[in-house]
């Protein structure tokens, strides 16, 4: 569970892999920069639903090894399409088999058109994952509750919060205030964070659910936005927070996260 606490950053396959990347790729030297900037957990996308079970394993393990050398916790994440749940489960198992502290399931794909069937599949996948990995720390990375319940109720009606609750150790909602308009009130990162965390815990039926809000998208944030995210995280007793993603995080945005450090 410690992997989900403190200050984190995110790296997707478009930024580290040769298969999907474009331009200079994130490598071990960047992990050094993360450590020096105060990052405590590195969240890395381990593959895609269209890729192999583990994408470019040598390159991926170089990142993980450097993170371990620098004292960062590591979490591999994956976005299941739910079109082939057996393949999704196989990929998640493969990622969990690497030397990582935890894995995370990104829950946002709408490749399956029918919301009810989509919900049934993510619940079944989550239960199967917990069954095959009973001792692994697993987090859910869901779409923000405010998006589903206020901004666009048609995005995923009937999202199965309560049915998913027993399969995950922690919840990392994608609370991207940059996606919200100023006149909605949700562009305020503190307000958006607090409401998302409160709705999440209510939906789960667990007022003590472990939550780590993900703020972003980083290139749309300024220092005051990050401070607001921190206030929201502290107000809801979140265990940490992070920004999506490392590539778009400016040098001035990580210092404001320091109050959420595991060392504080």
Residue pairs with C-beta under 8 A, 6 or more apart in sequence:
1 137
1 169
1 170
1 210
1 239
2 73
2 101
2 262
3 41
3 73
3 74
3 75
3 101
3 102
3 137
4 41
4 75
4 102
4 137
4 139
4 169
4 170
4 172
4 210
4 212
4 239
4 240
5 40
5 41
5 212
5 239
5 240
5 262
6 40
6 41
6 239
6 240
6 260
6 261
6 262
6 263
7 38
7 39
7 40
7 41
7 240
7 241
7 242
7 254
7 257
7 258
7 260
7 261
7 262
8 39
8 40
8 41
8 42
8 43
8 75
8 212
8 214
8 240
8 241
8 242
8 243
9 34
9 39
9 41
9 42
9 43
9 242
9 243
9 245
9 246
9 249
9 254
10 43
10 44
10 77
10 214
10 242
10 243
10 244
10 245
10 246
11 26
11 42
11 43
11 44
11 45
11 63
11 245
11 246
11 247
12 45
12 245
13 19
13 20
13 21
13 45
13 47
13 48
13 51
13 55
14 20
14 21
14 22
15 21
15 25
15 26
15 245
15 246
15 247
16 25
16 26
16 27
16 44
16 59
16 60
16 63
17 25
17 55
17 56
17 59
17 60
18 25
18 56
18 59
19 51
19 55
19 56
20 48
26 63
26 246
26 247
27 59
27 62
27 63
28 62
28 63
28 65
28 66
30 246
31 42
31 63
31 66
31 67
31 70
31 72
32 66
32 70
34 42
34 67
34 70
34 72
34 246
35 67
35 70
35 71
35 72
37 251
37 254
38 254
38 255
38 257
38 258
38 261
39 72
39 254
40 71
40 72
40 73
40 240
40 261
40 262
41 72
41 73
41 74
41 75
41 101
41 240
41 242
42 63
42 64
42 67
42 72
42 73
42 74
42 75
43 75
43 76
43 77
43 104
43 242
44 60
44 63
44 64
44 74
44 75
44 76
44 77
45 76
45 77
45 78
45 79
46 54
46 55
46 60
46 76
46 77
46 78
46 91
46 95
46 98
46 103
47 53
47 54
47 55
47 78
47 91
47 94
47 95
48 55
48 78
48 79
49 79
49 80
49 81
49 83
49 84
49 87
49 88
49 91
49 109
49 111
53 90
53 91
53 94
53 95
54 60
54 91
54 94
54 95
54 98
57 98
60 98
61 98
61 99
64 74
64 98
64 99
64 100
65 99
67 73
67 74
68 74
68 99
73 101
73 102
74 99
74 100
74 101
74 102
75 100
75 101
75 102
75 103
75 104
75 139
76 95
76 96
76 98
76 100
76 102
76 103
76 104
77 103
77 104
77 105
77 106
77 141
78 88
78 91
78 92
78 95
78 103
78 104
78 105
78 106
79 106
79 108
79 109
80 88
80 91
80 92
80 105
80 106
80 107
80 109
80 122
80 125
81 88
81 109
81 111
81 112
82 88
82 109
82 111
82 112
82 118
82 121
82 122
82 125
83 111
83 112
85 121
85 124
85 125
85 128
88 125
89 125
89 128
89 129
89 132
92 103
92 105
92 129
92 133
93 129
93 132
93 133
95 103
96 103
96 133
96 136
101 137
102 136
102 137
102 138
102 139
102 169
103 133
103 136
103 137
103 138
103 139
104 138
104 139
104 140
104 141
104 172
105 125
105 126
105 129
105 138
105 139
105 140
105 141
105 168
106 141
107 122
107 140
107 141
107 142
107 143
107 164
108 141
108 142
108 143
108 174
110 118
110 156
112 118
112 121
115 156
115 157
115 158
115 159
116 158
118 156
119 156
119 158
119 159
119 160
119 163
120 160
122 160
122 164
123 160
123 163
123 164
123 167
126 140
126 164
126 167
126 168
127 166
127 167
129 138
129 167
130 138
130 166
130 167
130 168
137 169
137 170
138 167
138 168
138 169
139 168
139 169
139 170
139 171
139 172
139 212
140 164
140 167
140 168
140 170
140 171
140 172
141 172
141 173
141 174
141 214
142 159
142 171
142 172
142 173
142 174
142 200
143 155
143 156
143 159
143 173
143 174
144 173
144 174
144 175
144 176
144 192
144 196
145 161
145 173
145 195
145 196
145 199
145 200
145 203
146 175
146 180
146 186
146 192
146 195
146 196
146 199
147 155
147 179
148 155
148 156
148 159
149 199
151 180
151 184
151 186
159 203
161 200
161 203
161 204
162 203
162 204
162 205
164 204
165 204
165 205
165 206
165 209
169 210
170 209
170 210
170 211
170 212
170 239
171 200
171 204
171 209
171 210
171 211
171 212
172 211
172 212
172 213
172 214
172 242
173 196
173 197
173 200
173 211
173 213
173 214
174 214
174 216
174 244
175 189
175 192
175 193
175 196
175 197
175 213
175 214
175 215
175 229
176 214
176 215
176 216
176 217
176 244
177 186
177 187
177 188
177 189
177 192
177 193
177 215
177 221
177 225
177 228
177 229
178 187
178 216
178 217
178 220
178 221
178 225
179 217
180 186
180 187
180 192
181 187
185 191
186 192
186 195
188 228
189 215
189 221
189 225
189 226
189 228
189 229
189 232
190 228
190 229
190 231
190 232
190 235
191 228
191 232
192 232
193 213
193 215
193 228
193 229
193 232
193 233
193 236
193 238
193 241
194 232
194 235
194 236
196 213
197 211
197 213
197 232
197 233
197 236
197 238
198 236
200 209
200 211
201 207
201 208
201 209
201 211
210 239
211 236
211 238
211 239
212 238
212 239
212 240
212 241
212 242
213 229
213 232
213 233
213 238
213 241
214 241
214 242
214 243
214 244
215 221
215 225
215 226
215 229
215 241
215 242
215 243
215 244
216 243
216 244
216 245
216 248
217 244
217 245
217 248
218 243
218 244
218 245
218 248
218 249
218 250
218 253
219 248
219 249
219 250
221 243
221 253
222 253
223 252
223 253
223 255
223 256
226 243
226 253
226 256
226 257
227 256
229 241
229 257
230 241
230 256
230 257
230 259
230 260
232 238
233 240
233 241
233 260
234 259
234 260
238 260
240 260
240 262
241 257
241 260
242 257
243 249
243 253
243 254
243 257
258 264
